[in-house]
Amino acid sequence: MRVVIPHAGAAGKTRLELSRSAREELSRAMLVDVLAAAVDVGTTWVVTPDPAAGAAAREAGAAVVPDPGGGQGAAVEAALAQAGAGPVLVVNSDLPSLRAADLQALARATPASGIAVAAAEDGTTNALGLSDATMFAPLYGDESAARFRAHAAGSGLTAVSVTRPGLRDDVDALADLVGLAPRSGPRTRACLAKLGLPAVRQ
């Protein structure tokens, strides 16, 4: 199994009502928990503009791809170019409750010629299973899960939806952490405790 993780760092978490340094620390903690699941199931690439996140990725056993700029779609395309053709999973770095079993389920659900889409509750896309890297299209943004499925159907590919808490529950705002804290990975929990956030005091 192969996994690509785009990670914008604090620049992608502006809705978190924290200082920039706290956002960086929390986003990196979530990345490390996602990495723990990813490297457990296969070869992993992290694409990021953040040197500290890159160092954390290398320490976890992942390869690092420089972020070319231009948004999440361009970042994923850069990583897929490094990964090459073949089946691959693309997973966001803000899924603190992700486990290896979630990635394995996403891989199993991916059609032999098509894509599996794991949507967030707001209709954006948290993860993709691609039977081949060439099937990727940079369609992230509002309601992107529906657009990914429509693009696959329009290309004559099979598209399926995958719903699992570890793949669904992302973090956009501090309120998202309240319910997620007990299920989050160890690095995220430790970071929340260090920052003294309400999510770990309730």
C-alpha positions in Angstrom: 0.0 0.0 0.0 1.2 3.6 -0.7 0.0 6.7 1.0 0.3 10.4 0.1 -0.3 13.0 2.8 -0.5 16.7 1.9 0.3 19.0 4.9 -0.1 22.7 4.6 0.7 23.2 8.3 -0.5 26.2 10.2 -1.2 28.0 7.0 -4.1 25.6 6.4 -5.6 26.0 9.9 -6.4 29.7 10.1 -9.8 28.9 11.6 -8.2 27.6 14.8 -8.4 30.4 17.3 -4.8 30.0 18.5 -1.5 31.8 18.0 0.4 30.9 14.9 3.0 28.9 17.0 0.2 26.9 18.7 -1.5 26.2 15.3 1.8 25.0 14.0 2.3 22.7 17.0 -1.2 21.3 16.9 -1.2 20.7 13.1 2.2 19.0 13.4 0.9 16.8 16.2 -2.0 15.7 14.1 0.3 15.0 11.2 2.4 12.7 13.4 -0.6 10.8 14.4 -1.7 10.4 10.8 1.8 9.4 9.9 1.8 6.6 12.5 -1.2 5.1 10.8 0.2 5.6 7.3 3.7 4.2 7.8 2.1 1.2 9.5 0.4 0.2 6.3 2.9 1.1 3.5 5.3 3.5 1.9 4.4 7.1 2.7 5.1 10.5 1.1 4.4 13.8 2.9 4.2 16.9 0.7 4.7 20.1 2.8 6.2 23.6 2.8 7.0 23.3 6.5 10.6 22.2 7.3 9.7 21.1 10.8 6.8 18.9 9.5 9.2 17.5 6.9 11.7 16.6 9.7 8.8 14.9 11.6 7.8 13.0 8.5 11.4 11.7 7.9 11.7 10.7 11.6 8.5 8.7 11.2 9.9 6.9 8.1 8.2 8.8 5.4 9.7 10.5 2.3 9.2 14.3 1.9 8.2 16.1 -1.2 8.5 19.9 -1.4 5.2 21.7 -1.7 5.2 23.5 -5.1 2.6 26.0 -4.0 -0.8 26.5 -5.7 -3.0 24.7 -3.1 -3.8 21.2 -2.0 -4.4 19.8 -5.5 -1.0 20.9 -6.8 0.6 19.5 -3.6 -1.0 16.1 -4.2 0.0 16.1 -7.8 3.6 16.8 -6.9 3.6 13.8 -4.4 1.9 11.5 -6.9 4.5 12.4 -9.5 7.1 11.1 -7.0 5.1 8.0 -6.1 4.5 7.0 -9.8 1.7 5.0 -11.3 -0.2 2.4 -9.3 -2.7 2.2 -6.5 -2.4 5.0 -3.9 -4.2 6.5 -1.0 -4.4 10.3 -0.5 -5.1 11.3 3.1 -5.4 14.7 4.8 -3.1 15.4 7.8 -5.9 16.8 10.1 -7.5 13.5 11.0 -6.3 12.9 14.6 -8.3 9.8 15.2 -7.1 8.0 12.0 -5.9 4.4 12.5 -4.2 2.0 10.2 -7.4 0.0 10.0 -9.1 3.1 8.4 -6.5 3.2 5.7 -6.8 -0.6 5.1 -10.6 -0.2 4.8 -10.1 2.6 2.3 -7.8 0.5 0.3 -10.2 -2.5 0.3 -13.1 -0.3 -0.8 -11.2 1.2 -3.7 -12.6 -0.3 -6.9 -10.3 -2.2 -9.3 -10.8 0.7 -11.8 -12.0 3.7 -9.9 -11.8 5.8 -6.7 -13.0 5.6 -3.2 -14.0 8.9 -1.6 -14.0 9.6 2.2 -15.9 12.8 2.8 -15.9 15.2 5.8 -19.2 16.1 7.3 -19.2 19.4 5.4 -18.8 17.7 2.0 -15.2 18.4 1.5 -12.8 15.5 1.0 -10.6 14.0 3.7 -9.2 10.9 1.8 -9.2 9.2 -1.6 -8.4 5.7 -2.7 -7.2 5.6 -6.2 -6.7 2.4 -8.2 -4.1 4.3 -10.1 -2.4 7.6 -9.4 -3.3 8.9 -12.9 -7.0 9.0 -11.8 -6.4 12.0 -9.5 -7.9 15.4 -10.4 -7.3 18.6 -8.3 -10.9 19.1 -7.2 -10.5 20.1 -3.6 -12.7 22.7 -2.0 -16.4 23.1 -1.1 -18.5 20.0 -1.9 -15.4 18.4 -3.4 -16.5 14.9 -2.4 -19.4 15.1 -4.8 -17.1 16.6 -7.5 -14.6 13.7 -7.2 -17.4 11.2 -7.5 -18.9 13.0 -10.5 -15.5 13.3 -12.2 -14.9 9.6 -11.8 -18.4 8.8 -13.3 -17.8 11.2 -16.2 -14.5 9.4 -16.9 -16.1 6.0 -17.0 -14.7 5.0 -13.6 -16.4 3.4 -10.6 -16.7 5.7 -7.6 -17.7 4.6 -4.1 -18.1 6.4 -0.8 -16.3 5.3 2.4 -17.6 6.4 5.8 -15.5 5.7 8.9 -15.1 8.0 11.9 -11.3 8.1 11.5 -11.6 9.2 7.9 -14.6 11.5 8.4 -13.7 13.5 11.5 -11.3 16.3 10.6 -10.3 19.5 12.5 -11.2 22.9 11.1 -12.0 24.8 14.3 -11.3 24.4 18.0 -14.9 23.1 18.5 -14.0 20.1 16.4 -11.5 19.0 19.0 -14.0 18.8 21.8 -15.5 15.5 20.7 -12.4 14.3 19.0 -10.0 14.6 21.9 -10.7 11.3 23.6 -10.3 9.4 20.2 -7.3 11.4 19.0 -3.8 9.9 18.7 -1.2 10.3 21.5 0.7 13.2 19.9 -2.5 15.2 19.4 -3.7 14.5 23.0 -0.3 15.5 24.4 -0.4 18.7 22.4 -3.9 19.6 23.6 -2.9 19.0 27.2 0.3 21.1 26.7 -1.8 24.0 25.2 -4.4 23.7 28.0 -7.2 23.6 25.6 -10.8 23.1 26.8 -11.1 20.0 24.7 -9.0 18.0 27.2 -10.4 19.5 30.4 -14.0 18.5 29.8 
